[in-house]
Amino acid sequence: MTDHLVPGDTRREGPFKIIASVAAWLWIAAGAYLMVELNLNAEPAFRKLEFLAHIAFGAMYALPGLLVFFARRRPNLLLAAAACGFLLALESFSLAPIFLILSLLILWAYIRTPEARSPRAVSTALICVVLLAAAYWVQIAHQDSRCYSFSTDRAGDTTYQVSVGGSSGAGSSQTSSGWGGRFIDGSSYGGGCTSDITTPVEGIASLAIVVSIPFVSLALVREEQFFARLW
């Protein structure tokens, strides 16, 4: 009787694993899109300064997808992937319903995979969520106001200069180009200020935390497997 139940269980789990894989690819695509979109739409004067922060922000949204693929051999990582997805959905505003659905699909796959359920799965998920929240917090914790000025010559070449300062309204991050003009020869000048940017140091710290999450989760799972063999 047992021989007949195992193939049946495997067949029932198959579709859910496929659905989780599809959700994983969508998470990774969302993260890649954010990396490109944030860099393309950034204020040109601050684009280099915030490059690593944009990469880190996109990596956060790709993280649930990466955890799903790591879960192919360690299924209890599915819960960590779903938990991280739920956290990201809370910060996604208009896209929250889509990310919530993707996270629910991954959670569904976790529930339908018996070998994934273990006490360590819950603790691993909690640790991943805390680290992900820390990576996000690093980017917004400190207010770093900046001002910039630019000059464009007749050939269309633009030079930027960035300085520390600007309006620093708590909880806001807005850029305003409030001044500028054009010379008779066709060259122009201008500038603006922003209440907050994500500095390269903050970007590196955030990215380092995000990159560490898959390795931390794998280490926790391997530790559980090690103690399971001992017992």
PEFEN-V125973 format. One record per residue. RES is the residue in three letters. PSI is psi in radians with two decimals (none if undefined). OMEGA is omega in radians with two decimals (* if undefined). D_FIRST is the distance of its C-alpha to the first C-alpha in whole Angstrom. Layout:
res/psi/omega/d_first
RES/PSI/OMEGA/D_FIRST
RES/PSI/OMEGA/D_FIRST
This chain:
res/psi/omega/d_first
MET/-0.67/3.12/0
THR/-0.65/-3.12/4
ASP/-0.51/-3.14/5
HIS/-0.48/-3.07/5
LEU/-0.62/-3.07/7
VAL/-0.86/3.09/9
PRO/-0.64/3.13/11
GLY/-0.76/3.12/11
ASP/-0.69/-3.13/13
THR/-0.70/3.13/15
ARG/-0.68/-3.12/16
ARG/-0.56/-3.13/17
GLU/-0.46/-3.06/19
GLY/-0.97/-3.11/21
PRO/-0.60/-3.11/23
PHE/-0.61/3.08/24
LYS/-0.63/3.09/25
ILE/-0.76/3.11/27
ILE/-0.73/3.11/29
ALA/-0.66/3.12/30
SER/-0.71/3.10/31
VAL/-0.78/3.10/33
ALA/-0.66/3.14/35
ALA/-0.78/3.13/35
TRP/-0.63/3.12/37
LEU/-0.68/3.07/39
TRP/-0.78/-3.13/40
ILE/-0.71/3.10/41
ALA/-0.69/3.11/43
ALA/-0.74/3.12/45
GLY/-0.75/3.13/46
ALA/-0.71/3.11/47
TYR/-0.75/-3.13/49
LEU/-0.70/3.11/51
MET/-0.80/-3.10/52
VAL/-0.83/-3.06/54
GLU/-0.75/-3.13/55
LEU/-0.68/3.13/56
ASN/-0.66/-3.13/58
LEU/-0.63/-3.07/60
ASN/0.02/3.13/61
ALA/2.68/3.04/62
GLU/2.18/-3.06/66
PRO/-0.62/-3.11/67
ALA/-0.47/-3.07/69
PHE/0.06/-3.02/66
ARG/-0.77/3.14/63
LYS/-0.66/-3.13/64
LEU/-0.64/-3.04/64
GLU/0.14/-3.08/60
PHE/-0.88/-3.11/59
LEU/-0.60/3.11/56
ALA/-0.69/3.12/56
HIS/-0.67/3.08/55
ILE/-0.76/3.14/52
ALA/-0.70/-3.12/51
PHE/-0.74/3.07/50
GLY/-0.65/3.13/49
ALA/-0.57/3.09/46
MET/-0.75/-3.09/45
TYR/-0.36/3.05/44
ALA/-0.31/-3.04/42
LEU/-0.85/3.14/41
PRO/-0.67/3.12/37
GLY/-0.73/3.11/37
LEU/-0.71/3.12/37
LEU/-0.61/3.09/35
VAL/-0.75/-3.14/32
PHE/-0.60/3.02/32
PHE/-0.46/-3.10/32
ALA/-0.10/3.12/29
ARG/-0.62/3.09/27
ARG/-0.28/3.12/27
ARG/1.40/-2.97/27
PRO/-0.43/-3.12/26
ASN/-0.13/3.03/27
LEU/-0.19/3.08/30
LEU/-0.65/3.13/29
LEU/-0.69/3.09/31
ALA/-0.70/3.11/34
ALA/-0.78/3.14/34
ALA/-0.73/-3.12/34
ALA/-0.75/3.09/36
CYS/-0.65/3.10/39
GLY/-0.71/3.10/39
PHE/-0.72/3.13/39
LEU/-0.76/3.14/42
LEU/-0.60/3.13/44
ALA/-0.59/-3.14/43
LEU/-0.42/-3.09/46
GLU/0.19/-2.98/48
SER/-0.09/3.05/48
PHE/-1.92/-3.02/50
SER/-0.45/-3.14/50
LEU/0.03/-3.10/47
ALA/-0.77/3.14/45
PRO/-0.67/-3.14/43
ILE/-0.83/-3.14/42
PHE/-0.54/3.08/41
LEU/-0.72/3.11/39
ILE/-0.77/3.12/37
LEU/-0.71/3.13/36
SER/-0.67/3.11/35
LEU/-0.65/3.10/33
LEU/-0.72/3.11/31
ILE/-0.72/3.10/30
LEU/-0.67/3.10/29
TRP/-0.76/3.10/27
ALA/-0.67/3.11/25
TYR/-0.80/-3.13/25
ILE/-0.61/-3.09/24
ARG/0.06/3.13/21
THR/1.70/-3.04/20
PRO/-0.67/-3.08/18
GLU/-0.19/-3.14/20
ALA/-0.42/-3.02/23
ARG/2.11/3.10/24
SER/2.74/3.12/26
PRO/-0.61/-3.10/29
ARG/-0.41/-3.14/31
ALA/-0.69/-3.13/30
VAL/-0.81/-3.13/32
SER/-0.67/3.10/35
THR/-0.74/3.13/35
ALA/-0.74/-3.14/35
LEU/-0.74/3.14/38
ILE/-0.72/3.11/40
CYS/-0.71/3.13/40
VAL/-0.74/3.13/41
VAL/-0.76/3.12/44
LEU/-0.70/3.11/45
LEU/-0.73/3.09/45
ALA/-0.66/3.11/47
ALA/-0.70/3.12/49
ALA/-0.66/3.10/50
TYR/-0.74/-3.10/51
TRP/-0.65/-3.13/53
VAL/-0.60/-3.07/55
GLN/-0.42/-3.03/56
ILE/-0.07/-3.00/57
ALA/-0.66/-3.04/58
HIS/2.36/3.13/62
GLN/2.08/-3.13/64
ASP/1.59/-3.13/66
SER/2.52/3.13/69
ARG/2.61/2.99/70
CYS/2.71/3.12/73
TYR/2.73/3.01/74
SER/2.67/3.14/77
PHE/2.72/3.04/77
SER/2.37/-3.13/80
THR/2.16/-3.12/79
ASP/-3.12/-3.08/82
ARG/-0.44/3.13/83
ALA/-0.14/3.13/81
GLY/0.08/3.12/78
ASP/2.25/-3.07/77
THR/2.35/3.08/76
THR/2.31/-3.12/76
TYR/2.56/2.99/74
GLN/2.28/-3.09/75
VAL/2.40/3.11/73
SER/2.72/3.11/74
VAL/2.36/3.12/73
GLY/-2.94/3.12/74
GLY/3.06/3.13/73
SER/2.33/-3.05/72
SER/1.35/3.06/70
GLY/2.22/-3.09/68
ALA/2.33/3.07/65
GLY/0.11/-3.13/62
SER/2.75/3.09/63
SER/1.50/-3.06/63
GLN/2.47/3.12/66
THR/2.34/3.12/68
SER/2.32/3.05/71
SER/1.53/-2.96/74
GLY/0.00/-3.11/77
TRP/2.69/-3.13/80
GLY/3.02/3.14/81
GLY/3.13/-3.10/83
ARG/2.43/3.11/85
PHE/2.93/-3.12/88
ILE/-0.61/-3.10/90
ASP/0.00/3.10/89
GLY/-0.20/3.08/85
SER/2.83/-3.08/84
SER/2.94/3.13/82
TYR/2.87/3.12/81
GLY/-2.95/3.14/79
GLY/-3.06/-3.13/76
GLY/-3.13/-3.13/74
CYS/2.71/3.04/72
THR/2.54/-3.10/69
SER/-0.37/-3.11/68
ASP/2.40/2.93/65
ILE/2.86/3.02/63
THR/1.97/-3.04/60
THR/2.83/3.08/62
PRO/-0.65/3.12/61
VAL/-0.79/3.11/60
GLU/-0.66/3.12/58
GLY/-0.76/3.12/56
ILE/-0.77/-3.13/56
ALA/-0.77/3.14/54
SER/-0.79/3.14/52
LEU/-0.69/3.13/51
ALA/-0.70/3.12/50
ILE/-0.78/-3.13/48
VAL/-0.79/-3.12/46
VAL/-0.55/-3.10/45
SER/-0.40/-3.02/44
ILE/-0.85/3.11/42
PRO/-0.67/-3.13/39
PHE/-0.68/3.09/40
VAL/-0.76/-3.13/40
SER/-0.70/3.10/36
LEU/-0.69/3.12/35
ALA/-0.70/3.13/37
LEU/-0.70/3.14/35
VAL/-0.74/3.13/32
ARG/-0.63/3.10/32
GLU/-0.73/3.12/34
GLU/-0.75/3.14/31
GLN/-0.63/3.13/29
PHE/-0.84/-3.14/31
PHE/-0.52/3.10/31
ALA/-0.67/3.09/27
ARG/-0.60/3.13/28
LEU/-0.71/-3.12/30
TRP/none/*/28
